[in-house]
Amino acid sequence: MKIKFDENLPIDVADVLAAAGHDAESVYSEGLEGIQDRELITICKKEQRILITLDYDFSNILIYPPEKYEGIIVLRVEQQNK
């Protein structure tokens, strides 16, 4: 599974999944912090990666139709700390 973690998630999460054998990258590990949402999703599409994020904007299926992407997972968490 190819995954990219948005900058609103700890880089450690990508490290844990990479250690488990997944192809996991983060916006930080690739120097993409501060990138616009459209640019990020375009990169994910090109790399055929699932995007995991806390950014609710990505849950809008009118702007990001599910059939056009490998996957977009928007997490809803009570606390955003590790």
FENNOR-V995276 format. One record per backbone hydrogen bond with DSSP energy under -1.0 kcal/mol. CO is the residue of the C=O (numbers start at 1). NH is the residue of the N-H. Records with the same first field share a line. If there is no record, write none. Layout:
# FENNOR-V995276
CO=NH  NH
This chain:
# FENNOR-V995276
1=23
2=50
3=25
4=52
5=27
6=9
10=13
11=15
12=16
13=17
14=18
15=19
16=20
17=22
18=21
22=24
23=3
25=5
26=30
27=32
28=31
32=35
36=40
37=41
38=42
39=43
40=44
41=45
42=46
43=47
44=49
50=4
51=73
52=6
53=75
55=58
56=59
57=60
60=64
65=68
66=69
71=51
73=53
